[in-house]
């Protein structure tokens, strides 16, 4: 085997190894949550966004004490069933269960690090 073929095979192997490491890192970041919790508030905005990677993004106004400035909670949704529940809840009070995933390497999975896993519409 010539030296140029050996170098080419080495570079191809290096690129494949880098892609496998990147894929493994992405999988781990999407399947291991940093934190989990719930937020309650009024669903203010929910839409599908993106030029290439379409993601579901939204925000709720968190319920606060009277007279206080409301805080916004921005979130992403990866599951279509959850997105459909949120589409039906626009303008209503909701309790959102979420998982926080830090270090996700691309916005193709969501623009925020908070991914909604469950929706409860409050009366």
C-alpha positions, 0 to 999 in steps of 0.5 A: 500500500502506498503512503498516499493511500495510507494517509487517505484511509487515515484521514477518512477514519479520522473523519468517521471517528469525529462524526461518531463522537459528535453523534454520540455526544448529541444523543447523550445530551438529548437523552440525559436531562440536567434538570426537570420541573414544572412551570405554570402560566398563560400560554402567550405564544406557540409556533413552528419556526426555522428555515431548514430545521422546523421546531416548535417554540413557545412562551408562557407568562408565569403566574406571579404575585399581584403587582409584579412584572410577569416573567416569560418562560421560553420553551421548545417542543420535540413531540407532535402530540405535545405540540397539538395539545399546546396549539389547543391551549393558546391563551389558556392557563397551563402547567408545563412539565419540562426537561432541561437539556444543556449542551445540545449542539444544534438549534435543529432540536429546539431553540431553547434548552427547555423541552416540554414533556407534558401539558396540563390545561387548567380550568 
